[in-house]
């Protein structure tokens, strides 16, 4: 058999970071050391789709630094043939203990690499079989060709992502890349009334853009933007005329949220809504204390609590910012994610249970 070009474990680790950018579903399982060990071992023995060579988790845990340095075809083929046999004695200190097989299989392979179409699994084996069953998807394996330059790898990775990641996954990675990018021009935001404003570059601005351009149109009948600010209390936009009509006193020293939206409702219906939005790139969600402070601004202007909503906006529910702050989110608020714009997460409390159950049954 023809083996793929030899590549080091360090190169595999580095390339996984490029192939699976921020925003990739189950990214942690795809870029961790266990994933690198699995991909390296499959490349090492030539377990690539179409070659009819497969790897078992025990071959991954039996790999060692000393074995991984033996790059000749003879050494690689010998490892492929012998590492699956009972009583096999690895060379040097192995990377993982034998009891780590299930964790590598269940997390990095099944929940990470298979989910993202980087690894294929034999379908002709019963689930209880201990025979080797995993190999690398052919185009994914080609991304580890050591002759690829950094630019070529970037282009090839984007091409692979376009073919093999789901539409949702591609949207997540695209938004994550945009949010991490910095440019001198900043982020151009189009408001519901057609006006445009430019915000400073950075992840918070991209989330704000998504809230104003996407969230507002999807979840509000007749949206208007009352207030937009950036970190450092910089005011991007404010509508004093509308605020005056609504009797809202908006001043920069009032600890206001990042965005205040207004839903003017449908014509002839009394369904006005005031929406306070906090944008979270790293920290700063709507906590119980923050909610009470914002509600005070609304009630001072004469708005009943049932006409006020609170939303914490994130780039993605798998992003560390959400995982970090979700325990702090106040009940009776919402969480929204730019990468899943058609969905919204509602945090109900006990008083809402009967209504929630009725909504679910319908």
ABEGO torsion letter per residue (X at the ends): XBBBBBBBAAAAAAAAAAABBBGBBGAAAAABAAAAAAAAAAAAAGBBBGAGBBBBAAAAAABBAAAAABABAAAAAAAAAAAABBGBBBBEBBABBAAAAAAAAAAAAAAAAAAAGABBBBAABBAABABBABBBBAAAAAAABAABBAAAAAAAAAAAAAAABBAAAAAAAAAAAAAABBBAAEBBBBBAAGBBBBBBBEAAAAAAAAAAAAAAAAABABBBBABBBBBGGBBABBBAAAAAAAGBBBBAAAGBBABBBBBAEBBGBBABBBBBBBBBAABGBBBAAAAAAAAAAAAAAGBBAAABBBBBBBABAABAAAAAAAAABBBGBBBBBAABAABBBBBBBAAAAAAAAAAAAX
